[in-house]
Amino acid sequence: MKLVQRDHYLNRLYAVKDVPDIKVITGVRRSGKSKLMDSFIEMISTDSTNIVHIKLNMKKYELLLNPDNLYKYIEEKHDPQKDNYLFVDEIQLCEGFERVINGIYEEELYNIFLTGSNAFLLSSDLATLFGGRVCEISMYPFSFSEYLRYYPSSRIDESFDDYVKRGGMSGSYLYKSDEDARKYVNGIYRTTIVKDIITKYKVENEDLLLMIGDFLMDNVGNQTSIRNVASKLTSGTYKTNDKTVGSYIDYYCKSFLFYPIQRYDIKGKRYLESDKKYYLSDLSFRFSEIGTKNADYGHLYENIVAIELLRRGYEVYVGKLYDKEIDFVAIKEGSKIYIQVSDDISREDTFQREVKPLLSIKDAYPKLLIARTKHEESQHEGIRIIDIARWLDSSQI
């Protein structure tokens, strides 16, 4: 398989490599966490470093599935004359791993890096497992810029159209036919549901769980009312309620299949709890699960932008200003940017509809309209207008 060095994540790991907290790489299954760990080990390996790398899913490490054996092995590999780094892949395969890792941490023997199944290393569980002494590195599927490095091309517009449907699950790139690639992606989606949701949370109604997933996929870019979802999914066959639907949606988010985006009142400068939006971690899951039906590309592009903003380290919110909605309020290091996302803005009425909410905002923070223009960047009354493919391929906001 062709390897693309994922500099963004390598730099993130390097920045925290000597921070004493336990570093945990999280993200949706098959997003490249283990490969990232391999690349980082190669990056920091010198004569002055002692690297202990354990892949618990490999036969050679089978004896280390016993926690006592794992602890003894790690302790014996420690070299007091060097900088010690411990990397453990699939840590959850060792029952009682948290006691081992916490013990190593307390003895200050190593800088510790972990990956593992989402069923055991969910963001919400990390503080409980390791007493809050955790630095989480969130990983996402391939960005469009990474896709272009995998498939170099000067035809950026055609590449973007391909990326929208193929997505960023790079393991699917090995398959020559679209059908086989979709089957691969769908296998990841279904495995995640079974192992990270149904098994962990003992979900009894798998059909209802899948229906909720399909609903969220079909509804990206729209506000989601849990009460309305429960009402729509209740029929003569299925009976459900707000609590069940809310729990199932939460499970999808904890498995990194979806990311919830909270609403933000721009005028009142406060966060709103009701009717969040949910964005899919990668659009390839949507195309593999429900196909191209009801494909509103404006909303699909919105999904891509939401994940890209998260990937770039922004806090992301859906903006509300009186009766108007701004697709995203992106915040980082005390600065904000207001963003609208659209498909085709060549029609004057569509263009005016998209810029009107941005023009209603009276503060001085930057405003950006990302659309499928296929042109170079332009401006309108202080609003930057940029093509989505070119924005995604740029490191600039």
C-alpha positions as CSV (number, residue, x, y, z in Angstrom):
1,M,0.0,0.0,0.0
2,K,1.3,3.5,-0.9
3,L,2.0,5.4,2.3
4,V,1.3,9.1,2.8
5,Q,3.1,10.7,5.7
6,R,0.5,12.4,7.8
7,D,2.6,15.4,8.9
8,H,-0.3,17.1,10.7
9,Y,-0.6,14.3,13.2
10,L,3.1,13.6,13.4
11,N,3.7,17.2,14.4
12,R,0.9,17.0,16.9
13,L,2.5,13.9,18.5
14,Y,6.0,15.5,18.4
15,A,4.7,18.5,20.2
16,V,3.5,16.4,23.2
17,K,6.1,13.6,23.1
18,D,7.7,14.5,26.4
19,V,4.5,15.7,28.1
20,P,4.1,13.3,31.1
21,D,0.4,12.5,30.4
22,I,-0.5,9.2,28.7
23,K,-0.9,10.0,25.0
24,V,-3.9,8.2,23.4
25,I,-4.6,8.2,19.6
26,T,-8.3,8.1,19.0
27,G,-10.5,8.1,15.9
28,V,-12.8,6.0,13.8
29,R,-11.7,2.4,13.0
30,R,-9.2,2.1,10.1
31,S,-8.3,5.8,10.0
32,G,-4.6,5.0,10.3
33,K,-3.8,5.1,14.0
34,S,-1.4,2.1,14.0
35,K,0.4,3.4,10.8
36,L,0.7,6.8,12.5
37,M,2.3,5.2,15.5
38,D,4.8,3.3,13.3
39,S,5.7,6.6,11.5
40,F,6.2,8.5,14.7
41,I,8.5,5.8,16.1
42,E,10.6,6.1,13.0
43,M,10.6,9.8,13.4
44,I,11.9,9.9,17.0
45,S,14.3,6.9,17.0
46,T,17.9,7.9,17.8
47,D,20.8,6.4,19.7
48,S,19.6,8.2,22.8
49,T,16.0,6.8,22.7
50,N,14.8,3.4,24.0
51,I,11.7,2.4,22.1
52,V,9.5,-0.4,23.3
53,H,6.8,-1.1,20.8
54,I,4.2,-3.8,21.5
55,K,1.5,-4.9,19.0
56,L,-0.8,-7.0,21.1
57,N,-2.7,-8.3,18.1
58,M,0.4,-10.1,16.9
59,K,1.1,-13.7,17.7
60,K,4.6,-12.9,18.9
61,Y,3.2,-10.9,21.8
62,E,0.5,-13.4,22.9
63,L,2.1,-14.0,26.3
64,L,1.7,-10.3,27.0
65,L,-2.0,-10.5,27.0
66,N,-1.6,-11.5,30.6
67,P,-1.3,-8.2,32.6
68,D,1.4,-9.4,34.9
69,N,3.5,-10.6,31.9
70,L,2.9,-7.3,30.2
71,Y,4.1,-5.3,33.2
72,K,7.2,-7.4,33.6
73,Y,8.1,-7.2,30.0
74,I,7.8,-3.4,29.9
75,E,9.7,-3.0,33.2
76,E,12.6,-5.2,32.0
77,K,12.9,-3.3,28.7
78,H,13.5,0.0,30.6
79,D,16.9,1.6,30.0
80,P,17.8,4.2,32.7
81,Q,20.5,5.6,30.4
82,K,18.1,6.6,27.7
83,D,14.9,8.4,27.0
84,N,12.3,5.7,27.3
85,Y,9.1,5.6,25.1
86,L,6.4,3.0,25.3
87,F,4.1,2.3,22.4
88,V,1.3,-0.2,22.7
89,D,-1.1,-1.1,19.9
90,E,-4.5,-2.7,20.6
91,I,-4.0,-2.2,24.4
92,Q,-7.6,-3.4,25.1
93,L,-6.6,-7.0,24.3
94,C,-4.9,-7.2,27.6
95,E,-7.5,-7.6,30.3
96,G,-6.6,-5.3,33.1
97,F,-4.5,-3.1,30.9
98,E,-5.4,0.1,32.8
99,R,-3.7,-1.2,36.0
100,V,-0.5,-1.9,34.0
101,I,-0.4,1.4,32.3
102,N,-1.3,3.4,35.4
103,G,1.5,1.6,37.3
104,I,4.0,2.3,34.6
105,Y,2.9,5.9,34.6
106,E,3.2,6.3,38.4
107,E,6.7,4.9,38.3
108,E,7.6,7.5,35.6
109,L,9.4,4.8,33.6
110,Y,8.2,5.8,30.1
111,N,6.5,8.3,27.9
112,I,3.4,6.3,27.0
113,F,1.5,6.2,23.7
114,L,-1.5,4.0,23.2
115,T,-4.0,3.0,20.5
116,G,-6.8,0.6,20.8
117,S,-10.4,-0.4,19.9
118,N,-12.9,2.4,20.2
119,A,-15.0,0.1,22.4
120,F,-12.4,0.5,25.2
121,L,-10.7,3.8,24.5
122,L,-13.6,6.1,23.9
123,S,-13.0,9.8,24.6
124,S,-15.5,9.8,27.4
125,D,-13.9,6.8,29.1
126,L,-10.3,7.9,29.1
127,A,-10.5,10.0,32.2
128,T,-12.0,7.1,34.1
129,L,-9.4,4.6,32.8
130,F,-6.4,6.7,33.5
131,G,-7.5,9.2,36.2
132,G,-7.6,12.2,33.9
133,R,-3.9,12.0,33.1
134,V,-4.5,11.8,29.4
135,C,-3.5,13.7,26.3
136,E,-5.9,12.7,23.4
137,I,-4.8,13.0,19.8
138,S,-7.9,12.9,17.6
139,M,-7.3,11.3,14.2
140,Y,-9.6,11.5,11.2
141,P,-9.7,9.8,7.8
142,F,-7.7,11.3,4.9
143,S,-8.3,14.9,4.2
144,F,-8.6,16.1,0.6
145,S,-5.0,17.4,0.6
146,E,-3.9,13.9,1.8
147,Y,-6.0,12.4,-1.0
148,L,-4.2,14.6,-3.5
149,R,-0.9,13.3,-2.2
150,Y,-2.0,9.8,-2.7
151,Y,-3.5,10.5,-6.1
152,P,-1.4,13.4,-7.5
153,S,-3.3,15.3,-10.2
154,S,-3.3,18.8,-11.7
155,R,-7.1,18.4,-12.2
156,I,-8.2,19.5,-8.8
157,D,-11.9,19.8,-9.6
158,E,-12.2,16.2,-10.9
159,S,-10.1,15.0,-8.0
160,F,-12.5,16.7,-5.6
161,D,-15.6,15.1,-7.2
162,D,-13.9,11.7,-6.8
163,Y,-12.9,12.4,-3.2
164,V,-16.5,13.3,-2.2
165,K,-17.7,9.8,-3.2
166,R,-14.6,7.8,-2.4
167,G,-13.9,9.5,1.0
168,G,-10.9,9.3,3.2
169,M,-10.8,5.7,4.3
170,S,-7.5,5.0,2.6
171,G,-7.7,1.2,2.9
172,S,-10.4,1.4,0.2
173,Y,-8.0,2.9,-2.3
174,L,-6.4,-0.6,-2.8
175,Y,-9.6,-1.9,-4.5
176,K,-9.8,-1.5,-8.2
177,S,-13.6,-1.4,-8.5
178,D,-15.9,1.0,-6.8
179,E,-18.2,-1.8,-5.7
180,D,-15.3,-3.6,-3.8
181,A,-14.2,-0.3,-2.3
182,R,-17.8,0.3,-1.0
183,K,-17.9,-3.2,0.5
184,Y,-14.7,-2.6,2.3
185,V,-16.0,0.7,3.8
186,N,-19.3,-0.8,4.6
187,G,-17.5,-3.6,6.4
188,I,-15.7,-1.0,8.6
189,Y,-19.0,0.7,9.4
190,R,-20.8,-2.5,10.3
191,T,-17.9,-3.8,12.4
192,T,-17.8,-0.5,14.3
193,I,-21.5,-0.9,15.0
194,V,-21.2,-4.4,16.2
195,K,-18.0,-4.2,18.3
196,D,-18.1,-0.6,19.5
197,I,-21.8,-0.1,20.0
198,I,-23.9,-3.3,20.2
199,T,-21.4,-5.3,22.2
200,K,-20.2,-2.6,24.5
201,Y,-23.6,-1.1,25.3
202,K,-25.6,-4.3,25.0
203,V,-28.0,-2.8,22.4
204,E,-31.0,-5.1,21.9
205,N,-32.7,-3.5,18.9
206,E,-30.1,-3.6,16.2
207,D,-32.6,-2.8,13.5
208,L,-33.6,0.5,15.2
209,L,-29.9,1.3,15.8
210,L,-29.2,0.9,12.0
211,M,-32.3,3.0,11.1
212,I,-31.0,5.8,13.3
213,G,-27.6,5.6,11.6
214,D,-29.2,5.8,8.2
215,F,-31.4,8.7,9.3
216,L,-28.4,10.7,10.5
217,M,-26.5,10.0,7.3
218,D,-29.5,11.2,5.3
219,N,-29.8,14.2,7.5
220,V,-26.3,15.7,7.6
221,G,-26.4,19.4,7.5
222,N,-29.9,19.6,9.1
223,Q,-30.7,20.3,12.7
224,T,-31.6,17.0,14.4
225,S,-34.4,17.0,17.0
226,I,-34.2,13.8,19.0
227,R,-37.9,14.0,19.6
228,N,-38.7,14.3,15.9
229,V,-36.4,11.3,15.1
230,A,-38.2,9.2,17.7
231,S,-41.5,10.2,16.2
232,K,-40.5,9.4,12.6
233,L,-39.0,6.1,13.5
234,T,-42.0,4.9,15.6
235,S,-44.3,2.8,13.5
236,G,-46.5,-0.3,13.9
237,T,-43.4,-2.4,14.0
238,Y,-41.1,-0.2,16.1
239,K,-41.8,1.6,19.3
240,T,-39.2,4.0,20.6
241,N,-38.8,7.1,22.6
242,D,-36.6,10.2,23.1
243,K,-34.3,8.5,25.6
244,T,-33.6,5.5,23.5
245,V,-32.9,7.6,20.4
246,G,-30.7,10.0,22.3
247,S,-28.7,7.1,23.7
248,Y,-28.2,5.5,20.3
249,I,-27.1,8.7,18.7
250,D,-24.7,9.2,21.6
251,Y,-23.2,5.7,20.9
252,Y,-22.6,6.6,17.3
253,C,-20.7,9.7,18.4
254,K,-18.7,7.8,21.0
255,S,-17.6,5.4,18.2
256,F,-16.4,8.4,16.1
257,L,-18.8,7.6,13.3
258,F,-20.5,10.9,13.9
259,Y,-19.5,14.2,15.4
260,P,-22.1,16.4,17.2
261,I,-21.9,20.2,16.6
262,Q,-23.6,22.4,19.1
263,R,-25.4,25.6,18.3
264,Y,-24.1,29.0,19.3
265,D,-26.1,32.2,19.7
266,I,-23.9,34.9,18.1
267,K,-25.9,37.8,19.5
268,G,-26.2,36.4,23.0
269,K,-22.8,34.8,23.0
270,R,-24.1,31.6,24.6
271,Y,-24.3,28.0,23.7
272,L,-27.6,26.3,22.9
273,E,-28.2,22.7,23.8
274,S,-31.2,22.0,21.6
275,D,-31.2,20.4,18.1
276,K,-27.5,19.8,17.4
277,K,-26.2,18.9,14.0
278,Y,-24.4,15.6,13.4
279,Y,-21.7,15.2,10.8
280,L,-20.4,11.9,9.5
281,S,-16.7,11.2,10.1
282,D,-16.3,10.3,6.4
283,L,-18.8,10.5,3.5
284,S,-17.7,7.1,2.2
285,F,-19.8,5.6,5.0
286,R,-22.9,7.3,3.6
287,F,-22.3,6.2,0.0
288,S,-21.6,2.6,1.1
289,E,-24.6,2.4,3.4
290,I,-27.4,4.3,1.7
291,G,-26.0,5.1,-1.8
292,T,-26.6,8.3,-3.6
293,K,-30.3,8.7,-2.8
294,N,-31.3,12.2,-1.7
295,A,-27.7,13.5,-2.1
296,D,-28.0,17.2,-1.3
297,Y,-24.4,18.2,-2.2
298,G,-24.6,21.5,-0.4
299,H,-25.1,19.5,2.8
300,L,-22.5,17.0,1.9
301,Y,-20.0,19.8,1.3
302,E,-21.0,21.2,4.7
303,N,-20.1,17.8,6.2
304,I,-16.7,17.9,4.6
305,V,-16.0,21.4,5.9
306,A,-17.1,20.5,9.4
307,I,-14.7,17.6,9.6
308,E,-11.9,19.6,8.1
309,L,-12.4,22.4,10.7
310,L,-12.2,19.8,13.5
311,R,-9.1,18.3,11.8
312,R,-7.5,21.7,11.8
313,G,-8.1,22.0,15.5
314,Y,-11.0,24.4,15.6
315,E,-13.9,24.4,18.1
316,V,-16.9,24.2,15.7
317,Y,-20.4,25.5,16.3
318,V,-23.5,26.1,14.3
319,G,-24.2,29.9,14.5
320,K,-27.6,31.4,15.2
321,L,-28.3,35.1,14.7
322,Y,-32.0,36.0,15.4
323,D,-33.9,33.9,12.7
324,K,-30.8,33.3,10.6
325,E,-28.3,30.5,10.6
326,I,-24.6,30.6,10.0
327,D,-23.3,27.2,9.0
328,F,-20.2,27.4,11.2
329,V,-18.6,29.5,13.9
330,A,-15.0,28.3,14.1
331,I,-13.0,29.3,17.1
332,K,-9.3,28.8,17.8
333,E,-6.9,30.7,20.1
334,G,-9.5,33.4,20.9
335,S,-10.2,34.2,17.3
336,K,-13.5,33.5,15.4
337,I,-14.4,33.0,11.8
338,Y,-17.9,32.8,10.4
339,I,-18.4,30.3,7.5
340,Q,-21.2,29.6,5.1
341,V,-21.0,26.5,2.8
342,S,-22.9,26.1,-0.4
343,D,-22.9,24.1,-3.6
344,D,-23.6,26.3,-6.7
345,I,-23.8,30.1,-6.1
346,S,-23.9,31.1,-9.7
347,R,-27.5,32.1,-9.4
348,E,-27.9,35.6,-7.9
349,D,-30.7,34.6,-5.6
350,T,-28.7,31.7,-4.2
351,F,-25.7,33.9,-3.8
352,Q,-27.7,36.6,-1.9
353,R,-29.3,33.9,0.3
354,E,-25.8,32.7,1.4
355,V,-24.1,36.0,2.0
356,K,-27.1,37.6,3.8
357,P,-26.5,35.9,7.2
358,L,-22.8,36.8,7.1
359,L,-23.5,40.4,6.3
360,S,-25.9,40.5,9.3
361,I,-23.0,39.9,11.6
362,K,-21.7,43.2,12.8
363,D,-18.4,42.3,14.5
364,A,-15.1,42.4,12.8
365,Y,-14.2,38.7,12.7
366,P,-13.5,37.3,9.3
367,K,-16.3,35.9,7.1
368,L,-16.0,33.2,4.5
369,L,-18.3,31.7,1.9
370,I,-17.0,28.2,0.8
371,A,-18.8,27.0,-2.4
372,R,-18.2,25.0,-5.5
373,T,-17.1,27.9,-7.7
374,K,-14.2,26.2,-9.5
375,H,-12.5,29.7,-9.6
376,E,-9.9,31.5,-7.7
377,E,-10.7,33.4,-4.5
378,S,-12.8,36.6,-4.7
379,Q,-14.5,39.0,-2.3
380,H,-17.9,40.5,-1.7
381,E,-18.3,43.3,0.8
382,G,-15.5,41.9,2.9
383,I,-16.6,38.3,2.6
384,R,-14.0,36.0,1.2
385,I,-15.5,33.6,-1.5
386,I,-13.4,30.5,-2.1
387,D,-13.9,27.3,-4.0
388,I,-14.2,24.3,-1.6
389,A,-11.6,22.1,-3.3
390,R,-9.0,24.9,-3.2
391,W,-9.8,25.7,0.4
392,L,-9.4,22.1,1.4
393,D,-6.1,21.9,-0.4
394,S,-4.8,25.0,1.4
395,S,-3.5,25.2,4.9
396,Q,-5.1,28.6,5.3
397,I,-8.5,29.0,6.9
